[in-house]
Amino acid sequence: MPTRRQPEATVLPVHFEDRSGIEFERLCFAYLLRAFEWKAIDWYGQLGGDAGRDIWAVRKSGETECFQCANHARLKFKKAEEDLAKVVTGPNGAPTKFTLITGARSPPR
């Protein structure tokens, strides 16, 4: 019987600067969906008018988490502050946790 070979894998850095806002949000959503166990997880950012909630998730414990995805070369504090204010007064109310996920260019090696 021939020896079974393992598939080859190549790991390369992710170039966030090459991703659009929607692609970045999709990448964040895919990671969160697979990395943690959720009671519910929704991606609002793709719909527009997200009230500051790009991704809203509910843990099995009932804790709520809001994720804001920002793939900007330079993220201004004012933008993050405005989005957080939208979340707190939004349709889901204040989450238990708020996480700002940012993309950045990898430093040269």
PDB file as gemmi writes it, atoms N, CA and C in Angstrom:
CRYST1    1.000    1.000    1.000  90.00  90.00  90.00 P 1                      
ATOM      1  N   MET A   1       0.852  -1.171   0.000  1.00  0.00           N  
ATOM      2  CA  MET A   1       0.000   0.000   0.000  1.00  0.00           C  
ATOM      3  C   MET A   1       0.905   1.245   0.000  1.00  0.00           C  
ATOM      4  N   PRO A   2       0.637   2.221  -0.872  1.00  0.00           N  
ATOM      5  CA  PRO A   2       1.492   3.410  -0.926  1.00  0.00           C  
ATOM      6  C   PRO A   2       1.354   4.257   0.339  1.00  0.00           C  
ATOM      7  N   THR A   3       2.444   4.951   0.674  1.00  0.00           N  
ATOM      8  CA  THR A   3       2.436   5.839   1.835  1.00  0.00           C  
ATOM      9  C   THR A   3       1.565   7.052   1.527  1.00  0.00           C  
ATOM     10  N   ARG A   4       0.708   7.379   2.451  1.00  0.00           N  
ATOM     11  CA  ARG A   4      -0.179   8.524   2.263  1.00  0.00           C  
ATOM     12  C   ARG A   4       0.566   9.802   2.647  1.00  0.00           C  
ATOM     13  N   ARG A   5       0.591  10.765   1.769  1.00  0.00           N  
ATOM     14  CA  ARG A   5       1.292  12.022   2.017  1.00  0.00           C  
ATOM     15  C   ARG A   5       0.352  13.040   2.653  1.00  0.00           C  
ATOM     16  N   GLN A   6       0.921  13.857   3.489  1.00  0.00           N  
ATOM     17  CA  GLN A   6       0.164  14.947   4.097  1.00  0.00           C  
ATOM     18  C   GLN A   6       0.063  16.102   3.099  1.00  0.00           C  
ATOM     19  N   PRO A   7      -1.049  16.823   3.092  1.00  0.00           N  
ATOM     20  CA  PRO A   7      -1.150  17.970   2.181  1.00  0.00           C  
ATOM     21  C   PRO A   7      -0.108  19.024   2.557  1.00  0.00           C  
ATOM     22  N   GLU A   8       0.344  19.721   1.553  1.00  0.00           N  
ATOM     23  CA  GLU A   8       1.323  20.767   1.760  1.00  0.00           C  
ATOM     24  C   GLU A   8       0.593  22.040   2.188  1.00  0.00           C  
ATOM     25  N   ALA A   9       1.195  22.787   3.094  1.00  0.00           N  
ATOM     26  CA  ALA A   9       0.576  24.025   3.560  1.00  0.00           C  
ATOM     27  C   ALA A   9       1.598  25.149   3.517  1.00  0.00           C  
ATOM     28  N   THR A  10       1.160  26.282   3.036  1.00  0.00           N  
ATOM     29  CA  THR A  10       1.991  27.479   3.033  1.00  0.00           C  
ATOM     30  C   THR A  10       1.239  28.553   3.795  1.00  0.00           C  
ATOM     31  N   VAL A  11       1.896  29.165   4.748  1.00  0.00           N  
ATOM     32  CA  VAL A  11       1.271  30.219   5.534  1.00  0.00           C  
ATOM     33  C   VAL A  11       1.948  31.538   5.169  1.00  0.00           C  
ATOM     34  N   LEU A  12       1.162  32.489   4.730  1.00  0.00           N  
ATOM     35  CA  LEU A  12       1.678  33.800   4.335  1.00  0.00           C  
ATOM     36  C   LEU A  12       0.992  34.883   5.148  1.00  0.00           C  
ATOM     37  N   PRO A  13       1.623  36.037   5.307  1.00  0.00           N  
ATOM     38  CA  PRO A  13       0.973  37.120   6.033  1.00  0.00           C  
ATOM     39  C   PRO A  13      -0.274  37.603   5.285  1.00  0.00           C  
ATOM     40  N   VAL A  14      -1.257  38.047   6.037  1.00  0.00           N  
ATOM     41  CA  VAL A  14      -2.463  38.621   5.439  1.00  0.00           C  
ATOM     42  C   VAL A  14      -2.180  40.102   5.191  1.00  0.00           C  
ATOM     43  N   HIS A  15      -2.390  40.545   3.975  1.00  0.00           N  
ATOM     44  CA  HIS A  15      -2.185  41.955   3.630  1.00  0.00           C  
ATOM     45  C   HIS A  15      -3.515  42.693   3.799  1.00  0.00           C  
ATOM     46  N   PHE A  16      -3.749  43.175   5.008  1.00  0.00           N  
ATOM     47  CA  PHE A  16      -5.009  43.854   5.304  1.00  0.00           C  
ATOM     48  C   PHE A  16      -5.217  45.077   4.428  1.00  0.00           C  
ATOM     49  N   GLU A  17      -4.119  45.744   4.064  1.00  0.00           N  
ATOM     50  CA  GLU A  17      -4.237  46.960   3.255  1.00  0.00           C  
ATOM     51  C   GLU A  17      -4.820  46.662   1.870  1.00  0.00           C  
ATOM     52  N   ASP A  18      -4.800  45.412   1.448  1.00  0.00           N  
ATOM     53  CA  ASP A  18      -5.361  45.031   0.152  1.00  0.00           C  
ATOM     54  C   ASP A  18      -6.836  44.649   0.243  1.00  0.00           C  
ATOM     55  N   ARG A  19      -7.401  44.661   1.417  1.00  0.00           N  
ATOM     56  CA  ARG A  19      -8.787  44.246   1.629  1.00  0.00           C  
ATOM     57  C   ARG A  19      -9.715  45.458   1.730  1.00  0.00           C  
ATOM     58  N   SER A  20     -10.885  45.332   1.128  1.00  0.00           N  
ATOM     59  CA  SER A  20     -11.911  46.368   1.279  1.00  0.00           C  
ATOM     60  C   SER A  20     -12.508  46.244   2.679  1.00  0.00           C  
ATOM     61  N   GLY A  21     -13.311  47.217   3.068  1.00  0.00           N  
ATOM     62  CA  GLY A  21     -13.963  47.163   4.379  1.00  0.00           C  
ATOM     63  C   GLY A  21     -14.832  45.925   4.530  1.00  0.00           C  
ATOM     64  N   ILE A  22     -15.600  45.593   3.487  1.00  0.00           N  
ATOM     65  CA  ILE A  22     -16.474  44.425   3.536  1.00  0.00           C  
ATOM     66  C   ILE A  22     -15.655  43.133   3.625  1.00  0.00           C  
ATOM     67  N   GLU A  23     -14.575  43.051   2.851  1.00  0.00           N  
ATOM     68  CA  GLU A  23     -13.731  41.847   2.909  1.00  0.00           C  
ATOM     69  C   GLU A  23     -13.107  41.689   4.286  1.00  0.00           C  
ATOM     70  N   PHE A  24     -12.696  42.808   4.886  1.00  0.00           N  
ATOM     71  CA  PHE A  24     -12.106  42.762   6.230  1.00  0.00           C  
ATOM     72  C   PHE A  24     -13.139  42.292   7.247  1.00  0.00           C  
ATOM     73  N   GLU A  25     -14.358  42.832   7.161  1.00  0.00           N  
ATOM     74  CA  GLU A  25     -15.430  42.402   8.063  1.00  0.00           C  
ATOM     75  C   GLU A  25     -15.726  40.920   7.879  1.00  0.00           C  
ATOM     76  N   ARG A  26     -15.752  40.451   6.629  1.00  0.00           N  
ATOM     77  CA  ARG A  26     -16.019  39.043   6.347  1.00  0.00           C  
ATOM     78  C   ARG A  26     -14.945  38.154   6.979  1.00  0.00           C  
ATOM     79  N   LEU A  27     -13.692  38.586   6.890  1.00  0.00           N  
ATOM     80  CA  LEU A  27     -12.578  37.854   7.496  1.00  0.00           C  
ATOM     81  C   LEU A  27     -12.743  37.795   9.022  1.00  0.00           C  
ATOM     82  N   CYS A  28     -13.093  38.927   9.630  1.00  0.00           N  
ATOM     83  CA  CYS A  28     -13.308  38.979  11.084  1.00  0.00           C  
ATOM     84  C   CYS A  28     -14.471  38.081  11.491  1.00  0.00           C  
ATOM     85  N   PHE A  29     -15.582  38.155  10.739  1.00  0.00           N  
ATOM     86  CA  PHE A  29     -16.753  37.344  11.047  1.00  0.00           C  
ATOM     87  C   PHE A  29     -16.426  35.856  10.948  1.00  0.00           C  
ATOM     88  N   ALA A  30     -15.725  35.468   9.882  1.00  0.00           N  
ATOM     89  CA  ALA A  30     -15.368  34.059   9.706  1.00  0.00           C  
ATOM     90  C   ALA A  30     -14.502  33.571  10.863  1.00  0.00           C  
ATOM     91  N   TYR A  31     -13.555  34.394  11.286  1.00  0.00           N  
ATOM     92  CA  TYR A  31     -12.697  34.012  12.414  1.00  0.00           C  
ATOM     93  C   TYR A  31     -13.517  33.852  13.689  1.00  0.00           C  
ATOM     94  N   LEU A  32     -14.328  34.855  14.016  1.00  0.00           N  
ATOM     95  CA  LEU A  32     -15.123  34.820  15.251  1.00  0.00           C  
ATOM     96  C   LEU A  32     -16.097  33.643  15.252  1.00  0.00           C  
ATOM     97  N   LEU A  33     -16.716  33.390  14.120  1.00  0.00           N  
ATOM     98  CA  LEU A  33     -17.682  32.302  13.994  1.00  0.00           C  
ATOM     99  C   LEU A  33     -17.044  30.956  14.324  1.00  0.00           C  
ATOM    100  N   ARG A  34     -15.803  30.766  13.891  1.00  0.00           N  
ATOM    101  CA  ARG A  34     -15.135  29.477  14.066  1.00  0.00           C  
ATOM    102  C   ARG A  34     -14.303  29.372  15.348  1.00  0.00           C  
ATOM    103  N   ALA A  35     -13.872  30.504  15.869  1.00  0.00           N  
ATOM    104  CA  ALA A  35     -12.947  30.486  17.011  1.00  0.00           C  
ATOM    105  C   ALA A  35     -13.642  30.338  18.365  1.00  0.00           C  
ATOM    106  N   PHE A  36     -14.919  30.697  18.449  1.00  0.00           N  
ATOM    107  CA  PHE A  36     -15.621  30.687  19.732  1.00  0.00           C  
ATOM    108  C   PHE A  36     -16.983  30.020  19.572  1.00  0.00           C  
ATOM    109  N   GLU A  37     -17.553  29.601  20.694  1.00  0.00           N  
ATOM    110  CA  GLU A  37     -18.904  29.038  20.671  1.00  0.00           C  
ATOM    111  C   GLU A  37     -19.888  30.134  21.034  1.00  0.00           C  
ATOM    112  N   TRP A  38     -20.877  30.319  20.187  1.00  0.00           N  
ATOM    113  CA  TRP A  38     -21.867  31.385  20.379  1.00  0.00           C  
ATOM    114  C   TRP A  38     -23.267  30.800  20.459  1.00  0.00           C  
ATOM    115  N   LYS A  39     -24.107  31.485  21.192  1.00  0.00           N  
ATOM    116  CA  LYS A  39     -25.539  31.185  21.163  1.00  0.00           C  
ATOM    117  C   LYS A  39     -26.109  31.763  19.866  1.00  0.00           C  
ATOM    118  N   ALA A  40     -25.607  32.950  19.499  1.00  0.00           N  
ATOM    119  CA  ALA A  40     -26.008  33.618  18.249  1.00  0.00           C  
ATOM    120  C   ALA A  40     -24.892  34.566  17.831  1.00  0.00           C  
ATOM    121  N   ILE A  41     -24.729  34.747  16.536  1.00  0.00           N  
ATOM    122  CA  ILE A  41     -23.767  35.720  16.021  1.00  0.00           C  
ATOM    123  C   ILE A  41     -24.320  36.255  14.702  1.00  0.00           C  
ATOM    124  N   ASP A  42     -24.331  37.586  14.571  1.00  0.00           N  
ATOM    125  CA  ASP A  42     -24.889  38.232  13.387  1.00  0.00           C  
ATOM    126  C   ASP A  42     -23.901  39.242  12.833  1.00  0.00           C  
ATOM    127  N   TRP A  43     -23.849  39.323  11.525  1.00  0.00           N  
ATOM    128  CA  TRP A  43     -22.983  40.280  10.841  1.00  0.00           C  
ATOM    129  C   TRP A  43     -23.864  41.380  10.265  1.00  0.00           C  
ATOM    130  N   TYR A  44     -23.905  42.518  10.926  1.00  0.00           N  
ATOM    131  CA  TYR A  44     -24.724  43.650  10.503  1.00  0.00           C  
ATOM    132  C   TYR A  44     -24.002  44.568   9.533  1.00  0.00           C  
ATOM    133  N   GLY A  45     -22.671  44.614   9.596  1.00  0.00           N  
ATOM    134  CA  GLY A  45     -21.897  45.559   8.799  1.00  0.00           C  
ATOM    135  C   GLY A  45     -22.148  45.444   7.314  1.00  0.00           C  
ATOM    136  N   GLN A  46     -22.386  44.241   6.820  1.00  0.00           N  
ATOM    137  CA  GLN A  46     -22.591  44.040   5.393  1.00  0.00           C  
ATOM    138  C   GLN A  46     -23.887  44.675   4.896  1.00  0.00           C  
ATOM    139  N   LEU A  47     -24.803  44.976   5.798  1.00  0.00           N  
ATOM    140  CA  LEU A  47     -26.105  45.499   5.412  1.00  0.00           C  
ATOM    141  C   LEU A  47     -26.147  47.021   5.318  1.00  0.00           C  
ATOM    142  N   GLY A  48     -25.154  47.710   5.922  1.00  0.00           N  
ATOM    143  CA  GLY A  48     -25.205  49.167   6.000  1.00  0.00           C  
ATOM    144  C   GLY A  48     -26.188  49.568   7.078  1.00  0.00           C  
ATOM    145  N   GLY A  49     -26.083  50.786   7.594  1.00  0.00           N  
ATOM    146  CA  GLY A  49     -26.977  51.213   8.668  1.00  0.00           C  
ATOM    147  C   GLY A  49     -26.890  50.297   9.866  1.00  0.00           C  
ATOM    148  N   ASP A  50     -25.662  49.907  10.230  1.00  0.00           N  
ATOM    149  CA  ASP A  50     -25.460  48.894  11.264  1.00  0.00           C  
ATOM    150  C   ASP A  50     -25.526  49.428  12.693  1.00  0.00           C  
ATOM    151  N   ALA A  51     -25.740  50.747  12.850  1.00  0.00           N  
ATOM    152  CA  ALA A  51     -25.797  51.368  14.181  1.00  0.00           C  
ATOM    153  C   ALA A  51     -24.522  51.089  14.985  1.00  0.00           C  
ATOM    154  N   GLY A  52     -23.391  51.039  14.286  1.00  0.00           N  
ATOM    155  CA  GLY A  52     -22.111  50.828  14.967  1.00  0.00           C  
ATOM    156  C   GLY A  52     -21.781  49.375  15.250  1.00  0.00           C  
ATOM    157  N   ARG A  53     -22.715  48.471  14.936  1.00  0.00           N  
ATOM    158  CA  ARG A  53     -22.507  47.044  15.224  1.00  0.00           C  
ATOM    159  C   ARG A  53     -22.127  46.345  13.938  1.00  0.00           C  
ATOM    160  N   ASP A  54     -20.867  46.114  13.713  1.00  0.00           N  
ATOM    161  CA  ASP A  54     -20.501  45.320  12.541  1.00  0.00           C  
ATOM    162  C   ASP A  54     -20.854  43.856  12.799  1.00  0.00           C  
ATOM    163  N   ILE A  55     -20.482  43.384  13.985  1.00  0.00           N  
ATOM    164  CA  ILE A  55     -20.794  42.003  14.372  1.00  0.00           C  
ATOM    165  C   ILE A  55     -21.337  42.024  15.803  1.00  0.00           C  
ATOM    166  N   TRP A  56     -22.459  41.376  16.002  1.00  0.00           N  
ATOM    167  CA  TRP A  56     -23.076  41.292  17.333  1.00  0.00           C  
ATOM    168  C   TRP A  56     -23.195  39.813  17.683  1.00  0.00           C  
ATOM    169  N   ALA A  57     -22.685  39.455  18.845  1.00  0.00           N  
ATOM    170  CA  ALA A  57     -22.699  38.044  19.238  1.00  0.00           C  
ATOM    171  C   ALA A  57     -23.222  37.883  20.656  1.00  0.00           C  
ATOM    172  N   VAL A  58     -23.815  36.737  20.904  1.00  0.00           N  
ATOM    173  CA  VAL A  58     -24.311  36.392  22.238  1.00  0.00           C  
ATOM    174  C   VAL A  58     -23.639  35.085  22.644  1.00  0.00           C  
ATOM    175  N   ARG A  59     -22.942  35.118  23.764  1.00  0.00           N  
ATOM    176  CA  ARG A  59     -22.289  33.909  24.281  1.00  0.00           C  
ATOM    177  C   ARG A  59     -23.351  32.995  24.898  1.00  0.00           C  
ATOM    178  N   LYS A  60     -22.988  31.753  25.096  1.00  0.00           N  
ATOM    179  CA  LYS A  60     -23.918  30.796  25.709  1.00  0.00           C  
ATOM    180  C   LYS A  60     -24.316  31.238  27.115  1.00  0.00           C  
ATOM    181  N   SER A  61     -23.448  32.031  27.775  1.00  0.00           N  
ATOM    182  CA  SER A  61     -23.734  32.551  29.115  1.00  0.00           C  
ATOM    183  C   SER A  61     -24.736  33.704  29.087  1.00  0.00           C  
ATOM    184  N   GLY A  62     -25.034  34.208  27.879  1.00  0.00           N  
ATOM    185  CA  GLY A  62     -25.954  35.340  27.754  1.00  0.00           C  
ATOM    186  C   GLY A  62     -25.235  36.674  27.608  1.00  0.00           C  
ATOM    187  N   GLU A  63     -23.921  36.695  27.831  1.00  0.00           N  
ATOM    188  CA  GLU A  63     -23.162  37.935  27.649  1.00  0.00           C  
ATOM    189  C   GLU A  63     -23.191  38.333  26.172  1.00  0.00           C  
ATOM    190  N   THR A  64     -23.300  39.640  25.943  1.00  0.00           N  
ATOM    191  CA  THR A  64     -23.324  40.142  24.574  1.00  0.00           C  
ATOM    192  C   THR A  64     -21.990  40.793  24.238  1.00  0.00           C  
ATOM    193  N   GLU A  65     -21.578  40.627  22.987  1.00  0.00           N  
ATOM    194  CA  GLU A  65     -20.320  41.221  22.532  1.00  0.00           C  
ATOM    195  C   GLU A  65     -20.556  41.907  21.197  1.00  0.00           C  
ATOM    196  N   CYS A  66     -20.073  43.122  21.105  1.00  0.00           N  
ATOM    197  CA  CYS A  66     -20.157  43.881  19.868  1.00  0.00           C  
ATOM    198  C   CYS A  66     -18.746  44.030  19.322  1.00  0.00           C  
ATOM    199  N   PHE A  67     -18.590  43.760  18.031  1.00  0.00           N  
ATOM    200  CA  PHE A  67     -17.300  43.891  17.374  1.00  0.00           C  
ATOM    201  C   PHE A  67     -17.423  44.949  16.288  1.00  0.00           C  
ATOM    202  N   GLN A  68     -16.567  45.928  16.342  1.00  0.00           N  
ATOM    203  CA  GLN A  68     -16.489  46.962  15.316  1.00  0.00           C  
ATOM    204  C   GLN A  68     -15.216  46.706  14.530  1.00  0.00           C  
ATOM    205  N   CYS A  69     -15.330  46.555  13.219  1.00  0.00           N  
ATOM    206  CA  CYS A  69     -14.181  46.250  12.363  1.00  0.00           C  
ATOM    207  C   CYS A  69     -13.749  47.522  11.631  1.00  0.00           C  
ATOM    208  N   ALA A  70     -12.486  47.872  11.755  1.00  0.00           N  
ATOM    209  CA  ALA A  70     -11.972  49.094  11.132  1.00  0.00           C  
ATOM    210  C   ALA A  70     -10.650  48.792  10.440  1.00  0.00           C  
ATOM    211  N   ASN A  71     -10.701  48.726   9.133  1.00  0.00           N  
ATOM    212  CA  ASN A  71      -9.499  48.447   8.365  1.00  0.00           C  
ATOM    213  C   ASN A  71      -9.027  49.753   7.731  1.00  0.00           C  
ATOM    214  N   HIS A  72      -8.512  50.636   8.556  1.00  0.00           N  
ATOM    215  CA  HIS A  72      -8.052  51.953   8.104  1.00  0.00           C  
ATOM    216  C   HIS A  72      -6.537  52.044   8.261  1.00  0.00           C  
ATOM    217  N   ALA A  73      -5.902  52.768   7.339  1.00  0.00           N  
ATOM    218  CA  ALA A  73      -4.454  52.980   7.465  1.00  0.00           C  
ATOM    219  C   ALA A  73      -4.159  53.722   8.770  1.00  0.00           C  
ATOM    220  N   ARG A  74      -4.999  54.684   9.080  1.00  0.00           N  
ATOM    221  CA  ARG A  74      -4.885  55.422  10.349  1.00  0.00           C  
ATOM    222  C   ARG A  74      -6.288  55.601  10.915  1.00  0.00           C  
ATOM    223  N   LEU A  75      -6.550  54.947  12.002  1.00  0.00           N  
ATOM    224  CA  LEU A  75      -7.862  55.036  12.635  1.00  0.00           C  
ATOM    225  C   LEU A  75      -7.864  56.193  13.617  1.00  0.00           C  
ATOM    226  N   LYS A  76      -8.770  57.097  13.422  1.00  0.00           N  
ATOM    227  CA  LYS A  76      -8.903  58.248  14.318  1.00  0.00           C  
ATOM    228  C   LYS A  76      -9.726  57.834  15.543  1.00  0.00           C  
ATOM    229  N   PHE A  77      -9.306  58.281  16.716  1.00  0.00           N  
ATOM    230  CA  PHE A  77     -10.023  57.975  17.953  1.00  0.00           C  
ATOM    231  C   PHE A  77     -11.467  58.446  17.846  1.00  0.00           C  
ATOM    232  N   LYS A  78     -11.689  59.594  17.209  1.00  0.00           N  
ATOM    233  CA  LYS A  78     -13.030  60.167  17.075  1.00  0.00           C  
ATOM    234  C   LYS A  78     -13.980  59.171  16.386  1.00  0.00           C  
ATOM    235  N   LYS A  79     -13.505  58.474  15.356  1.00  0.00           N  
ATOM    236  CA  LYS A  79     -14.331  57.495  14.641  1.00  0.00           C  
ATOM    237  C   LYS A  79     -14.740  56.359  15.578  1.00  0.00           C  
ATOM    238  N   ALA A  80     -13.784  55.827  16.330  1.00  0.00           N  
ATOM    239  CA  ALA A  80     -14.083  54.750  17.277  1.00  0.00           C  
ATOM    240  C   ALA A  80     -15.049  55.233  18.355  1.00  0.00           C  
ATOM    241  N   GLU A  81     -14.833  56.438  18.829  1.00  0.00           N  
ATOM    242  CA  GLU A  81     -15.698  57.025  19.860  1.00  0.00           C  
ATOM    243  C   GLU A  81     -17.128  57.188  19.343  1.00  0.00           C  
ATOM    244  N   GLU A  82     -17.280  57.662  18.111  1.00  0.00           N  
ATOM    245  CA  GLU A  82     -18.613  57.839  17.516  1.00  0.00           C  
ATOM    246  C   GLU A  82     -19.324  56.496  17.335  1.00  0.00           C  
ATOM    247  N   ASP A  83     -18.579  55.494  16.882  1.00  0.00           N  
ATOM    248  CA  ASP A  83     -19.180  54.167  16.706  1.00  0.00           C  
ATOM    249  C   ASP A  83     -19.620  53.566  18.034  1.00  0.00           C  
ATOM    250  N   LEU A  84     -18.820  53.743  19.068  1.00  0.00           N  
ATOM    251  CA  LEU A  84     -19.177  53.235  20.392  1.00  0.00           C  
ATOM    252  C   LEU A  84     -20.440  53.931  20.900  1.00  0.00           C  
ATOM    253  N   ALA A  85     -20.553  55.236  20.677  1.00  0.00           N  
ATOM    254  CA  ALA A  85     -21.752  55.979  21.089  1.00  0.00           C  
ATOM    255  C   ALA A  85     -22.992  55.442  20.360  1.00  0.00           C  
ATOM    256  N   LYS A  86     -22.844  55.096  19.073  1.00  0.00           N  
ATOM    257  CA  LYS A  86     -23.965  54.517  18.310  1.00  0.00           C  
ATOM    258  C   LYS A  86     -24.390  53.176  18.896  1.00  0.00           C  
ATOM    259  N   VAL A  87     -23.414  52.363  19.263  1.00  0.00           N  
ATOM    260  CA  VAL A  87     -23.707  51.030  19.799  1.00  0.00           C  
ATOM    261  C   VAL A  87     -24.504  51.132  21.091  1.00  0.00           C  
ATOM    262  N   VAL A  88     -24.059  51.985  21.994  1.00  0.00           N  
ATOM    263  CA  VAL A  88     -24.682  52.109  23.320  1.00  0.00           C  
ATOM    264  C   VAL A  88     -26.136  52.554  23.213  1.00  0.00           C  
ATOM    265  N   THR A  89     -26.429  53.404  22.224  1.00  0.00           N  
ATOM    266  CA  THR A  89     -27.802  53.894  22.062  1.00  0.00           C  
ATOM    267  C   THR A  89     -28.559  53.137  20.973  1.00  0.00           C  
ATOM    268  N   GLY A  90     -27.939  52.074  20.428  1.00  0.00           N  
ATOM    269  CA  GLY A  90     -28.530  51.320  19.324  1.00  0.00           C  
ATOM    270  C   GLY A  90     -29.619  50.363  19.766  1.00  0.00           C  
ATOM    271  N   PRO A  91     -30.147  49.627  18.817  1.00  0.00           N  
ATOM    272  CA  PRO A  91     -31.284  48.737  19.074  1.00  0.00           C  
ATOM    273  C   PRO A  91     -31.004  47.589  20.045  1.00  0.00           C  
ATOM    274  N   ASN A  92     -29.746  47.167  20.179  1.00  0.00           N  
ATOM    275  CA  ASN A  92     -29.415  46.088  21.099  1.00  0.00           C  
ATOM    276  C   ASN A  92     -29.031  46.591  22.487  1.00  0.00           C  
ATOM    277  N   GLY A  93     -28.905  47.908  22.652  1.00  0.00           N  
ATOM    278  CA  GLY A  93     -28.456  48.453  23.930  1.00  0.00           C  
ATOM    279  C   GLY A  93     -26.957  48.258  24.099  1.00  0.00           C  
ATOM    280  N   ALA A  94     -26.473  48.551  25.293  1.00  0.00           N  
ATOM    281  CA  ALA A  94     -25.038  48.439  25.570  1.00  0.00           C  
ATOM    282  C   ALA A  94     -24.637  46.962  25.688  1.00  0.00           C  
ATOM    283  N   PRO A  95     -23.576  46.565  24.991  1.00  0.00           N  
ATOM    284  CA  PRO A  95     -23.119  45.180  25.096  1.00  0.00           C  
ATOM    285  C   PRO A  95     -22.324  44.959  26.377  1.00  0.00           C  
ATOM    286  N   THR A  96     -22.168  43.707  26.752  1.00  0.00           N  
ATOM    287  CA  THR A  96     -21.315  43.362  27.884  1.00  0.00           C  
ATOM    288  C   THR A  96     -19.865  43.717  27.553  1.00  0.00           C  
ATOM    289  N   LYS A  97     -19.467  43.450  26.295  1.00  0.00           N  
ATOM    290  CA  LYS A  97     -18.113  43.739  25.830  1.00  0.00           C  
ATOM    291  C   LYS A  97     -18.164  44.420  24.474  1.00  0.00           C  
ATOM    292  N   PHE A  98     -17.227  45.340  24.255  1.00  0.00           N  
ATOM    293  CA  PHE A  98     -17.069  45.989  22.950  1.00  0.00           C  
ATOM    294  C   PHE A  98     -15.624  45.780  22.520  1.00  0.00           C  
ATOM    295  N   THR A  99     -15.433  45.262  21.313  1.00  0.00           N  
ATOM    296  CA  THR A  99     -14.088  45.012  20.808  1.00  0.00           C  
ATOM    297  C   THR A  99     -13.926  45.706  19.469  1.00  0.00           C  
ATOM    298  N   LEU A 100     -12.874  46.478  19.348  1.00  0.00           N  
ATOM    299  CA  LEU A 100     -12.540  47.139  18.098  1.00  0.00           C  
ATOM    300  C   LEU A 100     -11.438  46.322  17.431  1.00  0.00           C  
ATOM    301  N   ILE A 101     -11.737  45.774  16.263  1.00  0.00           N  
ATOM    302  CA  ILE A 101     -10.765  44.969  15.520  1.00  0.00           C  
ATOM    303  C   ILE A 101     -10.206  45.838  14.405  1.00  0.00           C  
ATOM    304  N   THR A 102      -8.903  46.018  14.408  1.00  0.00           N  
ATOM    305  CA  THR A 102      -8.289  46.873  13.399  1.00  0.00           C  
ATOM    306  C   THR A 102      -7.320  46.074  12.539  1.00  0.00           C  
ATOM    307  N   GLY A 103      -7.238  46.479  11.290  1.00  0.00           N  
ATOM    308  CA  GLY A 103      -6.255  45.903  10.370  1.00  0.00           C  
ATOM    309  C   GLY A 103      -5.083  46.855  10.304  1.00  0.00           C  
ATOM    310  N   ALA A 104      -3.951  46.336  10.035  1.00  0.00           N  
ATOM    311  CA  ALA A 104      -2.766  47.172   9.945  1.00  0.00           C  
ATOM    312  C   ALA A 104      -1.781  46.535   8.999  1.00  0.00           C  
ATOM    313  N   ARG A 105      -0.958  47.338   8.434  1.00  0.00           N  
ATOM    314  CA  ARG A 105       0.087  46.825   7.562  1.00  0.00           C  
ATOM    315  C   ARG A 105       1.143  46.133   8.421  1.00  0.00           C  
ATOM    316  N   SER A 106       1.567  44.983   7.988  1.00  0.00           N  
ATOM    317  CA  SER A 106       2.601  44.260   8.728  1.00  0.00           C  
ATOM    318  C   SER A 106       3.919  45.006   8.629  1.00  0.00           C  
ATOM    319  N   PRO A 107       4.660  45.095   9.743  1.00  0.00           N  
ATOM    320  CA  PRO A 107       5.970  45.747   9.679  1.00  0.00           C  
ATOM    321  C   PRO A 107       6.924  44.918   8.833  1.00  0.00           C  
ATOM    322  N   PRO A 108       7.866  45.566   8.151  1.00  0.00           N  
ATOM    323  CA  PRO A 108       8.828  44.795   7.345  1.00  0.00           C  
ATOM    324  C   PRO A 108       9.675  43.904   8.209  1.00  0.00           C  
ATOM    325  N   ARG A 109      10.071  42.772   7.673  1.00  0.00           N  
ATOM    326  CA  ARG A 109      10.896  41.820   8.437  1.00  0.00           C  
ATOM    327  C   ARG A 109      12.352  42.027   8.142  1.00  0.00           C  
TER     328      ARG A 109                                                      
END                                                                             
